[in-house]
Amino acid sequence: MTHFIVEKTVEIPKDIKVNMKQIRGGYTVEIEGPKGKIVKSFTRLNVQITLDDNKFTIASHFGKKTDAAMVGTIRGHLNNMIKGVQELYTYQVQIITSHFPATVEVQKSTILIKNLYGRRDPIKVPYDPSVNIKVKGEMVTLTGIDKEIVSQVAARLAESSRLRGRRSKDPTVFQDGLYVVNT
């Protein structure tokens, strides 16, 4: 089914600086605010993005259903970018252990999860250096301006503590692991 005109706008606050370039097959959007700067590329689109005064306009003319959906997706990305440079995104991951005392350490480019389920070798989780990580007791706090990157690190931490295959245990007995508790 063809959608005739789908158009959405995103308002830009006064304290935000925006720069947009049209590249071959898409757009590069750079948003700078009090907390930092985010650069994101939107390529291979059948969608037009325009920047007028203090608002983005995302439009699809005579596009398909997927093009209409892409208008909403890009609008969401731009809103997240604007919110991220104004405020920081914060995720909290809790370490829950009942059998073996696990610890989390932060190194240069990896997070080490030691002694989880009594493992001798630490679990290594890579992370982006733009994410600030603080470990205090049983809480790991992740903060950053890019929602996608911060949430991906939180998801990697939670996923790395799951047991699968022949190592899997009864989840009602072994509830050890790292769990995302606050976003």
Secondary structure, 3 states (H helix, E strand, C coil): CCEEEEEEEEECCCCCEEEEEEECCEEEEEEECCCCEEEEEEECCCCEEEEECCEEEEEEEEECHHHHHHHHHHHHHHHHHHHHHHCCEEEEEEEECCCCCCEEEECCCEEEEECHHHCCCCEEEECCCCCEEEEECCEEEEEECCHHHHHHHHHHHHHHCCCCHHHCCCCCCCCCEEEEEEC
